[in-house]
Amino acid sequence: MNDKEQSQALGRIEGKLDVMLRNQVRQDEKLDELDGRLRAVEVKAATTGAIAGTLASLLTSVGIAAAKAKLGL
């Protein structure tokens, strides 16, 4: 392999490496975007779970109190 062929091969390798690096940057940006979206979903799920748990405990307390009152306890 002469110098010209080596230079061409090196140029092709550098070009492919540049494409790979651009793809990596794009994937990193997409991952950051998805991470932000997932974080928002997780926060909303935690909030919804806390509200549902609170309502369930309140309704249970009211139900028990009503049952006790009805049974005269």
Phi and psi in radians as a Rosetta constraint file:
Dihedral C 1 N 2 CA 2 C 2 CIRCULARHARMONIC -1.544 0.35
Dihedral N 2 CA 2 C 2 N 3 CIRCULARHARMONIC 3.089 0.35
Dihedral C 2 N 3 CA 3 C 3 CIRCULARHARMONIC -1.066 0.35
Dihedral N 3 CA 3 C 3 N 4 CIRCULARHARMONIC -0.673 0.35
Dihedral C 3 N 4 CA 4 C 4 CIRCULARHARMONIC -1.125 0.35
Dihedral N 4 CA 4 C 4 N 5 CIRCULARHARMONIC -0.777 0.35
Dihedral C 4 N 5 CA 5 C 5 CIRCULARHARMONIC -1.147 0.35
Dihedral N 5 CA 5 C 5 N 6 CIRCULARHARMONIC -0.678 0.35
Dihedral C 5 N 6 CA 6 C 6 CIRCULARHARMONIC -1.137 0.35
Dihedral N 6 CA 6 C 6 N 7 CIRCULARHARMONIC -0.717 0.35
Dihedral C 6 N 7 CA 7 C 7 CIRCULARHARMONIC -1.118 0.35
Dihedral N 7 CA 7 C 7 N 8 CIRCULARHARMONIC -0.713 0.35
Dihedral C 7 N 8 CA 8 C 8 CIRCULARHARMONIC -1.149 0.35
Dihedral N 8 CA 8 C 8 N 9 CIRCULARHARMONIC -0.747 0.35
Dihedral C 8 N 9 CA 9 C 9 CIRCULARHARMONIC -1.099 0.35
Dihedral N 9 CA 9 C 9 N 10 CIRCULARHARMONIC -0.754 0.35
Dihedral C 9 N 10 CA 10 C 10 CIRCULARHARMONIC -1.098 0.35
Dihedral N 10 CA 10 C 10 N 11 CIRCULARHARMONIC -0.689 0.35
Dihedral C 10 N 11 CA 11 C 11 CIRCULARHARMONIC -1.093 0.35
Dihedral N 11 CA 11 C 11 N 12 CIRCULARHARMONIC -0.726 0.35
Dihedral C 11 N 12 CA 12 C 12 CIRCULARHARMONIC -1.138 0.35
Dihedral N 12 CA 12 C 12 N 13 CIRCULARHARMONIC -0.727 0.35
Dihedral C 12 N 13 CA 13 C 13 CIRCULARHARMONIC -1.101 0.35
Dihedral N 13 CA 13 C 13 N 14 CIRCULARHARMONIC -0.776 0.35
Dihedral C 13 N 14 CA 14 C 14 CIRCULARHARMONIC -1.095 0.35
Dihedral N 14 CA 14 C 14 N 15 CIRCULARHARMONIC -0.699 0.35
Dihedral C 14 N 15 CA 15 C 15 CIRCULARHARMONIC -1.100 0.35
Dihedral N 15 CA 15 C 15 N 16 CIRCULARHARMONIC -0.764 0.35
Dihedral C 15 N 16 CA 16 C 16 CIRCULARHARMONIC -1.154 0.35
Dihedral N 16 CA 16 C 16 N 17 CIRCULARHARMONIC -0.656 0.35
Dihedral C 16 N 17 CA 17 C 17 CIRCULARHARMONIC -1.137 0.35
Dihedral N 17 CA 17 C 17 N 18 CIRCULARHARMONIC -0.705 0.35
Dihedral C 17 N 18 CA 18 C 18 CIRCULARHARMONIC -1.062 0.35
Dihedral N 18 CA 18 C 18 N 19 CIRCULARHARMONIC -0.739 0.35
Dihedral C 18 N 19 CA 19 C 19 CIRCULARHARMONIC -1.103 0.35
Dihedral N 19 CA 19 C 19 N 20 CIRCULARHARMONIC -0.766 0.35
Dihedral C 19 N 20 CA 20 C 20 CIRCULARHARMONIC -1.086 0.35
Dihedral N 20 CA 20 C 20 N 21 CIRCULARHARMONIC -0.723 0.35
Dihedral C 20 N 21 CA 21 C 21 CIRCULARHARMONIC -1.156 0.35
Dihedral N 21 CA 21 C 21 N 22 CIRCULARHARMONIC -0.696 0.35
Dihedral C 21 N 22 CA 22 C 22 CIRCULARHARMONIC -1.114 0.35
Dihedral N 22 CA 22 C 22 N 23 CIRCULARHARMONIC -0.723 0.35
Dihedral C 22 N 23 CA 23 C 23 CIRCULARHARMONIC -1.110 0.35
Dihedral N 23 CA 23 C 23 N 24 CIRCULARHARMONIC -0.681 0.35
Dihedral C 23 N 24 CA 24 C 24 CIRCULARHARMONIC -1.107 0.35
Dihedral N 24 CA 24 C 24 N 25 CIRCULARHARMONIC -0.750 0.35
Dihedral C 24 N 25 CA 25 C 25 CIRCULARHARMONIC -1.090 0.35
Dihedral N 25 CA 25 C 25 N 26 CIRCULARHARMONIC -0.775 0.35
Dihedral C 25 N 26 CA 26 C 26 CIRCULARHARMONIC -1.086 0.35
Dihedral N 26 CA 26 C 26 N 27 CIRCULARHARMONIC -0.721 0.35
Dihedral C 26 N 27 CA 27 C 27 CIRCULARHARMONIC -1.167 0.35
Dihedral N 27 CA 27 C 27 N 28 CIRCULARHARMONIC -0.665 0.35
Dihedral C 27 N 28 CA 28 C 28 CIRCULARHARMONIC -1.087 0.35
Dihedral N 28 CA 28 C 28 N 29 CIRCULARHARMONIC -0.746 0.35
Dihedral C 28 N 29 CA 29 C 29 CIRCULARHARMONIC -1.110 0.35
Dihedral N 29 CA 29 C 29 N 30 CIRCULARHARMONIC -0.746 0.35
Dihedral C 29 N 30 CA 30 C 30 CIRCULARHARMONIC -1.127 0.35
Dihedral N 30 CA 30 C 30 N 31 CIRCULARHARMONIC -0.698 0.35
Dihedral C 30 N 31 CA 31 C 31 CIRCULARHARMONIC -1.116 0.35
Dihedral N 31 CA 31 C 31 N 32 CIRCULARHARMONIC -0.724 0.35
Dihedral C 31 N 32 CA 32 C 32 CIRCULARHARMONIC -1.090 0.35
Dihedral N 32 CA 32 C 32 N 33 CIRCULARHARMONIC -0.716 0.35
Dihedral C 32 N 33 CA 33 C 33 CIRCULARHARMONIC -1.092 0.35
Dihedral N 33 CA 33 C 33 N 34 CIRCULARHARMONIC -0.815 0.35
Dihedral C 33 N 34 CA 34 C 34 CIRCULARHARMONIC -1.141 0.35
Dihedral N 34 CA 34 C 34 N 35 CIRCULARHARMONIC -0.640 0.35
Dihedral C 34 N 35 CA 35 C 35 CIRCULARHARMONIC -1.100 0.35
Dihedral N 35 CA 35 C 35 N 36 CIRCULARHARMONIC -0.728 0.35
Dihedral C 35 N 36 CA 36 C 36 CIRCULARHARMONIC -1.116 0.35
Dihedral N 36 CA 36 C 36 N 37 CIRCULARHARMONIC -0.741 0.35
Dihedral C 36 N 37 CA 37 C 37 CIRCULARHARMONIC -1.133 0.35
Dihedral N 37 CA 37 C 37 N 38 CIRCULARHARMONIC -0.743 0.35
Dihedral C 37 N 38 CA 38 C 38 CIRCULARHARMONIC -1.117 0.35
Dihedral N 38 CA 38 C 38 N 39 CIRCULARHARMONIC -0.697 0.35
Dihedral C 38 N 39 CA 39 C 39 CIRCULARHARMONIC -1.052 0.35
Dihedral N 39 CA 39 C 39 N 40 CIRCULARHARMONIC -0.735 0.35
Dihedral C 39 N 40 CA 40 C 40 CIRCULARHARMONIC -1.098 0.35
Dihedral N 40 CA 40 C 40 N 41 CIRCULARHARMONIC -0.724 0.35
Dihedral C 40 N 41 CA 41 C 41 CIRCULARHARMONIC -1.143 0.35
Dihedral N 41 CA 41 C 41 N 42 CIRCULARHARMONIC -0.726 0.35
Dihedral C 41 N 42 CA 42 C 42 CIRCULARHARMONIC -1.117 0.35
Dihedral N 42 CA 42 C 42 N 43 CIRCULARHARMONIC -0.718 0.35
Dihedral C 42 N 43 CA 43 C 43 CIRCULARHARMONIC -1.119 0.35
Dihedral N 43 CA 43 C 43 N 44 CIRCULARHARMONIC -0.768 0.35
Dihedral C 43 N 44 CA 44 C 44 CIRCULARHARMONIC -1.114 0.35
Dihedral N 44 CA 44 C 44 N 45 CIRCULARHARMONIC -0.703 0.35
Dihedral C 44 N 45 CA 45 C 45 CIRCULARHARMONIC -1.132 0.35
Dihedral N 45 CA 45 C 45 N 46 CIRCULARHARMONIC -0.716 0.35
Dihedral C 45 N 46 CA 46 C 46 CIRCULARHARMONIC -1.135 0.35
Dihedral N 46 CA 46 C 46 N 47 CIRCULARHARMONIC -0.723 0.35
Dihedral C 46 N 47 CA 47 C 47 CIRCULARHARMONIC -1.120 0.35
Dihedral N 47 CA 47 C 47 N 48 CIRCULARHARMONIC -0.792 0.35
Dihedral C 47 N 48 CA 48 C 48 CIRCULARHARMONIC -1.089 0.35
Dihedral N 48 CA 48 C 48 N 49 CIRCULARHARMONIC -0.731 0.35
Dihedral C 48 N 49 CA 49 C 49 CIRCULARHARMONIC -1.097 0.35
Dihedral N 49 CA 49 C 49 N 50 CIRCULARHARMONIC -0.715 0.35
Dihedral C 49 N 50 CA 50 C 50 CIRCULARHARMONIC -1.143 0.35
Dihedral N 50 CA 50 C 50 N 51 CIRCULARHARMONIC -0.741 0.35
Dihedral C 50 N 51 CA 51 C 51 CIRCULARHARMONIC -1.139 0.35
Dihedral N 51 CA 51 C 51 N 52 CIRCULARHARMONIC -0.759 0.35
Dihedral C 51 N 52 CA 52 C 52 CIRCULARHARMONIC -1.108 0.35
Dihedral N 52 CA 52 C 52 N 53 CIRCULARHARMONIC -0.713 0.35
Dihedral C 52 N 53 CA 53 C 53 CIRCULARHARMONIC -1.115 0.35
Dihedral N 53 CA 53 C 53 N 54 CIRCULARHARMONIC -0.718 0.35
Dihedral C 53 N 54 CA 54 C 54 CIRCULARHARMONIC -1.104 0.35
Dihedral N 54 CA 54 C 54 N 55 CIRCULARHARMONIC -0.819 0.35
Dihedral C 54 N 55 CA 55 C 55 CIRCULARHARMONIC -1.092 0.35
Dihedral N 55 CA 55 C 55 N 56 CIRCULARHARMONIC -0.711 0.35
Dihedral C 55 N 56 CA 56 C 56 CIRCULARHARMONIC -1.111 0.35
Dihedral N 56 CA 56 C 56 N 57 CIRCULARHARMONIC -0.733 0.35
Dihedral C 56 N 57 CA 57 C 57 CIRCULARHARMONIC -1.195 0.35
Dihedral N 57 CA 57 C 57 N 58 CIRCULARHARMONIC -0.660 0.35
Dihedral C 57 N 58 CA 58 C 58 CIRCULARHARMONIC -1.135 0.35
Dihedral N 58 CA 58 C 58 N 59 CIRCULARHARMONIC -0.794 0.35
Dihedral C 58 N 59 CA 59 C 59 CIRCULARHARMONIC -1.120 0.35
Dihedral N 59 CA 59 C 59 N 60 CIRCULARHARMONIC -0.638 0.35
Dihedral C 59 N 60 CA 60 C 60 CIRCULARHARMONIC -1.134 0.35
Dihedral N 60 CA 60 C 60 N 61 CIRCULARHARMONIC -0.764 0.35
Dihedral C 60 N 61 CA 61 C 61 CIRCULARHARMONIC -1.092 0.35
Dihedral N 61 CA 61 C 61 N 62 CIRCULARHARMONIC -0.761 0.35
Dihedral C 61 N 62 CA 62 C 62 CIRCULARHARMONIC -1.120 0.35
Dihedral N 62 CA 62 C 62 N 63 CIRCULARHARMONIC -0.734 0.35
Dihedral C 62 N 63 CA 63 C 63 CIRCULARHARMONIC -1.098 0.35
Dihedral N 63 CA 63 C 63 N 64 CIRCULARHARMONIC -0.746 0.35
Dihedral C 63 N 64 CA 64 C 64 CIRCULARHARMONIC -1.148 0.35
Dihedral N 64 CA 64 C 64 N 65 CIRCULARHARMONIC -0.744 0.35
Dihedral C 64 N 65 CA 65 C 65 CIRCULARHARMONIC -1.099 0.35
Dihedral N 65 CA 65 C 65 N 66 CIRCULARHARMONIC -0.725 0.35
Dihedral C 65 N 66 CA 66 C 66 CIRCULARHARMONIC -1.138 0.35
Dihedral N 66 CA 66 C 66 N 67 CIRCULARHARMONIC -0.715 0.35
Dihedral C 66 N 67 CA 67 C 67 CIRCULARHARMONIC -1.136 0.35
Dihedral N 67 CA 67 C 67 N 68 CIRCULARHARMONIC -0.734 0.35
Dihedral C 67 N 68 CA 68 C 68 CIRCULARHARMONIC -1.098 0.35
Dihedral N 68 CA 68 C 68 N 69 CIRCULARHARMONIC -0.738 0.35
Dihedral C 68 N 69 CA 69 C 69 CIRCULARHARMONIC -1.134 0.35
Dihedral N 69 CA 69 C 69 N 70 CIRCULARHARMONIC -0.688 0.35
Dihedral C 69 N 70 CA 70 C 70 CIRCULARHARMONIC -1.191 0.35
Dihedral N 70 CA 70 C 70 N 71 CIRCULARHARMONIC -0.644 0.35
Dihedral C 70 N 71 CA 71 C 71 CIRCULARHARMONIC -1.485 0.35
Dihedral N 71 CA 71 C 71 N 72 CIRCULARHARMONIC -0.137 0.35
Dihedral C 71 N 72 CA 72 C 72 CIRCULARHARMONIC 1.362 0.35
Dihedral N 72 CA 72 C 72 N 73 CIRCULARHARMONIC 0.491 0.35
